[in-house]
């Protein structure tokens, strides 16, 4: 898996101190600042402590099967902001390099909130997942005919895709990633349609 995070800290210096301080037991493989500078903090073949308590597609030890990339951003709050072009360009280049070295399916390129929806929001609705997918990293749902969607299968599709359940927290995480203009925690028609598209594109249906 490839997991994208935001630091939730005021600036790069604070984030680097935290990620490099063993007393905090938190780390990531890479950090990218808002200007596009990339720091390699943990070798890709080593385990980093970036996901914490998390779950995806039956796996509960995400740290052992993922690479974590932290993006400098203050996170949800009054200063939460979109991720600058330079930062996104650096992420696209870095992520394509990671994918060239590891066999990571597109549907396993996720946000921290996807694997820990009950406690995390990052990288959040201001992160441009569509752009990332268009750069060859991850998935973005295309439109699907509404008559193909069976509302009773939503929970099954959430679990097929990888979420632990179809709770409001999980739906919110899904919407932050794949339907960021309508974050409600409720599975409306468009949310169900986007999920079905992703399940089909991933070959999980």
C-alpha positions as CSV (number, residue, x, y, z in Angstrom):
1,X,0.0,0.0,0.0
2,X,0.9,3.6,-0.4
3,X,-0.6,5.9,2.3
4,X,-0.7,9.7,1.9
5,X,-0.8,11.9,5.1
6,X,-0.7,15.5,6.0
7,X,1.6,16.4,9.0
8,X,-1.0,18.5,10.8
9,X,1.8,20.7,12.0
10,X,2.7,24.4,11.6
11,X,5.7,24.0,9.4
12,X,8.4,21.8,7.9
13,X,10.9,22.2,10.7
14,X,8.4,21.1,13.4
15,X,7.4,18.1,11.3
16,X,11.0,17.0,10.7
17,X,11.7,17.3,14.4
18,X,8.7,15.2,15.3
19,X,9.3,12.5,12.6
20,X,12.9,12.2,13.5
21,X,12.5,12.1,17.3
22,X,12.4,8.4,18.5
23,X,10.6,9.4,21.7
24,X,7.4,10.1,19.7
25,X,7.3,6.7,18.0
26,X,6.0,8.2,14.8
27,X,7.8,8.1,11.4
28,X,7.3,8.1,7.7
29,X,9.3,7.0,4.7
30,X,9.1,10.5,3.1
31,X,8.2,14.1,3.8
32,X,7.4,16.6,1.2
33,X,7.2,20.3,2.0
34,X,5.0,22.9,0.3
35,X,7.8,24.0,-1.9
36,X,8.3,20.5,-3.3
37,X,11.4,19.5,-1.3
38,X,11.5,15.8,-0.5
39,X,13.1,14.2,2.6
40,X,13.7,10.5,2.7
41,X,13.4,9.6,6.3
42,X,13.0,5.8,6.4
43,X,14.3,3.4,3.7
44,X,11.4,1.9,1.8
45,X,12.3,-1.7,2.8
46,X,12.0,-0.7,6.5
47,X,8.9,-0.4,8.6
48,X,7.8,3.1,9.4
49,X,5.3,4.1,12.1
50,X,2.9,6.2,10.1
51,X,-0.5,4.5,10.0
52,X,-1.1,3.6,13.7
53,X,-4.2,1.6,14.5
54,X,-5.7,1.0,11.1
55,X,-7.3,-1.5,8.7
56,X,-7.7,-2.2,5.0
57,X,-8.9,-5.3,3.2
58,X,-8.4,-7.6,6.1
59,X,-5.0,-6.2,7.1
60,X,-4.7,-4.6,10.5
61,X,-0.9,-4.0,10.5
62,X,-0.8,-1.4,7.8
63,X,2.7,-0.2,8.9
64,X,4.2,-3.6,7.9
65,X,2.7,-3.5,4.4
66,X,2.8,0.1,3.3
67,X,5.0,3.1,2.4
68,X,4.0,6.4,4.0
69,X,4.4,9.8,2.5
70,X,3.8,12.9,4.7
71,X,2.8,16.2,3.2
72,X,3.5,19.4,5.1
73,X,0.1,21.0,5.7
74,X,-1.4,22.3,9.0
75,X,-4.4,20.1,8.6
76,X,-8.1,20.6,9.4
77,X,-8.6,23.8,11.3
78,X,-8.5,27.5,10.4
79,X,-5.3,27.1,8.4
80,X,-6.2,24.0,6.4
81,X,-5.4,24.7,2.8
82,X,-5.0,23.2,-0.6
83,X,-1.8,21.4,-1.4
84,X,0.5,23.7,-3.6
85,X,1.4,22.8,-7.2
86,X,5.0,22.3,-6.3
87,X,4.2,19.9,-3.6
88,X,1.8,17.9,-5.8
89,X,4.3,17.7,-8.6
90,X,7.0,16.4,-6.2
91,X,4.5,13.9,-4.8
92,X,3.5,12.6,-8.3
93,X,7.2,12.1,-9.2
94,X,8.0,10.4,-5.9
95,X,4.9,8.2,-6.0
96,X,5.6,7.1,-9.6
97,X,9.1,6.1,-8.4
98,X,7.7,4.1,-5.5
99,X,5.3,2.3,-7.9
100,X,8.1,1.4,-10.2
101,X,9.9,-0.3,-7.3
102,X,6.9,-2.0,-5.7
103,X,3.8,-3.8,-7.0
104,X,1.1,-1.6,-5.5
105,X,-2.4,-1.8,-7.2
106,X,-4.1,1.5,-7.9
107,X,-6.9,0.7,-5.4
108,X,-4.3,0.4,-2.6
109,X,-3.1,4.0,-2.9
110,X,-5.0,5.6,0.0
111,X,-5.3,8.4,2.5
112,X,-4.7,8.0,6.2
113,X,-8.4,8.6,6.7
114,X,-9.2,5.6,4.5
115,X,-7.4,3.2,6.8
116,X,-8.3,4.9,10.1
117,X,-11.6,6.6,9.5
118,X,-12.6,6.7,13.1
119,X,-9.7,8.9,14.1
120,X,-8.1,10.5,11.1
121,X,-9.1,13.0,8.4
122,X,-5.9,13.4,6.3
123,X,-5.1,14.3,3.7
124,X,-8.6,15.5,3.5
125,X,-11.0,17.0,1.0
126,X,-8.6,19.7,-0.2
127,X,-6.1,17.1,-1.5
128,X,-6.4,16.6,-5.2
129,X,-6.9,12.9,-5.6
130,X,-8.2,13.3,-9.1
131,X,-5.1,15.0,-10.3
132,X,-3.0,12.3,-8.7
133,X,-4.9,9.6,-10.5
134,X,-4.6,11.4,-13.8
135,X,-0.8,11.4,-13.1
136,X,-0.9,7.6,-12.9
137,X,-1.1,7.3,-9.1
138,X,-4.3,5.8,-7.7
139,X,-7.9,5.7,-8.9
140,X,-10.6,8.2,-9.6
141,X,-14.3,7.2,-10.2
142,X,-15.8,7.8,-13.6
143,X,-19.5,8.4,-14.0
144,X,-21.7,5.3,-14.0
145,X,-25.3,4.8,-15.0
146,X,-27.5,5.1,-11.9
147,X,-29.6,2.1,-12.8
148,X,-26.6,-0.1,-12.3
149,X,-26.4,0.8,-8.6
150,X,-28.2,-1.4,-6.1
151,X,-28.4,0.5,-2.8
152,X,-28.7,-2.7,-0.8
153,X,-25.2,-3.7,-1.9
154,X,-23.5,-0.6,-0.6
155,X,-22.1,-2.2,2.6
156,X,-20.9,-5.2,0.7
157,X,-19.1,-3.0,-1.8
158,X,-17.5,-0.9,1.0
159,X,-16.0,-4.1,2.5
160,X,-15.0,-5.4,-1.0
161,X,-13.1,-2.2,-1.7
162,X,-11.3,-2.5,1.6
163,X,-13.0,-0.5,4.3
164,X,-13.7,-2.3,7.6
165,X,-17.4,-1.4,7.5
166,X,-19.9,1.1,6.1
167,X,-20.2,3.3,9.2
168,X,-20.7,7.0,9.0
169,X,-17.0,7.5,9.7
170,X,-16.0,5.1,6.8
171,X,-18.4,6.8,4.4
172,X,-17.0,10.2,5.4
173,X,-13.5,9.0,4.7
174,X,-14.6,7.6,1.3
175,X,-16.3,10.9,0.5
176,X,-13.2,12.9,1.5
177,X,-11.2,10.8,-1.0
178,X,-13.6,10.1,-3.8
179,X,-16.5,12.6,-3.5
180,X,-15.0,15.7,-1.8
181,X,-17.8,18.1,-2.8
182,X,-20.4,16.2,-0.7
183,X,-19.0,15.1,2.6
184,X,-22.0,14.0,4.8
185,X,-21.2,10.6,6.1
186,X,-24.4,9.4,4.3
187,X,-24.4,7.1,1.4
188,X,-26.3,9.1,-1.2
189,X,-26.9,8.0,-4.8
190,X,-23.7,9.6,-6.1
191,X,-21.5,8.1,-3.3
192,X,-23.0,4.6,-4.1
193,X,-22.3,5.1,-7.8
194,X,-18.7,6.2,-7.3
195,X,-18.1,3.2,-5.0
196,X,-19.5,0.8,-7.5
197,X,-17.3,2.3,-10.2
198,X,-14.2,1.9,-8.1
199,X,-15.0,-1.7,-7.2
200,X,-15.4,-2.5,-10.9
201,X,-12.3,-0.7,-11.9
202,X,-10.3,-2.5,-9.3
203,X,-11.5,-5.9,-10.4
204,X,-13.0,-6.5,-6.9
205,X,-16.6,-6.9,-7.9
